[in-house]
Amino acid sequence: MEKEKNGYLSLKGDVVNIGGWIFMILSWSFIIALNVFCFSRVFGSRHGKM
Amino acid sequence: MAKQRQRWGSKIGIILAVAGSAVGLGNFLRFPVQAAQNGGGAFMIPYFISFLLLGIPLMWIEWTAGRFGGGFEHSTAPGIFHSMWRKNRFIKYFGVIGIFGPMIIFIYYTYIESWCLAYSVFSIIGKYKGFTTQAGMTDFLQGFQGLVQNQHFNGLGIAYLFFVITFTLNIIVVYYGIKSGIERLCKIVMPILFVFAGIIMIRVLTLGAPNISMPSWNSINGLGFLWNPDFSALKDAKVWLAAAGQMFFTLSVGIGVILTYSSYLRKADDVVLSGLSAAGTNEFVEVILGGSIIIPAAFAFFGPHGVVEVAKGGAFNLSFVTMPVILGHIPMSAVFGFLWFGMLFLAGVTSSISLAQPAVAFLEDEFNLNRKWATCIFGMITFLLCQPVIFLLGKGVVNELDFWGGTFCLVVFAAVEAIVFAWIFGIDKAWDEMHHGSAMRIPRVYKFIIKYITPLFLLLILFFWFIQDGIPVIMMRGVEDGLKPYVLGTRLGLVAIFTVLCVLVKIAWKKRKMATYH
């Protein structure tokens, strides 16, 4: 894999690798789960209104 | 007769207002560059650790402290800190940072926000259509900013016009108050922002390979530039500092804005779930939407070598130079240009109104001015203070304001705030206060985190940040000799503003004491 360093601003390859997909999917899943958890409670309870 | 305190109209209203304050230009511009520059996917490890140990605790601290201070008719940090530490006569002066910081950021932020409005109009009318190179777009931007005179612009007139429109819009929203102004705007603007960002994200991810001779240059592979992990980065303290710093700036904690917003809650209103929801919304915009637009798009058009140069060029370059060039290459470029800059403008306006609110609230609460007068006074003063930013752009003024108002104050304020909350106010009392009216329980481990980890984490950030970035800026290293008078002049101005605010706090407390005595 070609890797040209500019600090950590590296090329990191020309395609998304397995590690990239794993980090992306885990990060997105965590954030989506957090939002579903929060907003299901915000809209689903008496606390939805002040 | 006592004034009736303003209140939020709904729970979703304050969540969207706080999320709107947090969601700004940095979510779309700063985060992807920071992640790409600091280890890609591996950056997300320190990023999420900072979210759990720093971001969420500080959110809860600010929401709780704000609601607590609001119970004593205080909406800003001087009064809120004084409410939490009554024996200390000086803490209220420290709280001045919570008015000073946002006001200073407001001064330059509204001007940058006005560029987004201007560029969204330019996109629709096709004013920069046909610029296919970054050099051409840079020339266009510098002409617009008044840095050079060229065939596109012969002065600052257009930029000034858009600034006045943006500034006036901000002041009008604040003038209408918490429920009818800020909450109403955020309820309209935030869903639109999501739609705009979603459309652009889908467009970018379906770009395919614009250069048919380079099929690997496509936006999906561009995600690799952002997400492929480089684990060697985790051994570097700078990467951890960058992740913690990004978390800090993105959530709008340590500014004083959330303190003010949550002071308009009632004692029985929830702060735990609301704070978490606002933080979650911000992360959604930053990581999912922000991370899927600018870097993948730049990768698809400029390839792996080009995107390195683009990312090194910084956030403003990405927004006002690279992105128009990219969007100019796709069908319906005028519409997508409008959506991109319109989205940045909406993200900016929900942040800037929140930056105006602490100073206005201070005048209302501590000097008993009505909201309209307080807003007018704030508007007149900040309008004058914006002038050096506009006319001395490129002379180092914005960098100085950003350093002192947008960085130094944030880190110091948050560190002291966390210590006062957990140690002076007391973690047991603070824990009870947080759970008063709460819609969910906080995991007990957070009692330990808020008392020990968060303050320690903040002190470490403060120390390393001061060594790494603070000292070089304070010593004006790298500042050209010709710009030093402007930098020093800005510093003197900032000292003067801070001093005036301290004097106002002193007068307000004297008045309050006299009123109590009589």
Interface residues (C-beta under 8 A of the other chain):
Chain A: E2 E4 N6 G7 Y8 L9 S10 L11 K12 G13 D14 V15 V16 N17 G19 G20 W21 I22 F23 M24 L26 S27 W28 F30 I31 I32 L34 N35 F37 C38 F39 R41 V42 F43 S45 H47 G48 K49 M50
Chain B: R7 W8 G9 S10 K11 I12 I15 A36 Q37 N38 G39 G40 G41 A42 M44 F48 S216 I220 N221 L223 G224 F225 W227 N228 P229 D230 S232 A233 D236 V239 R266 D269 D270 L273 S274 L276 S277 G280 T281 E283 F284 V287 I288 P304 H305 V308 A311 K312 A439 M440
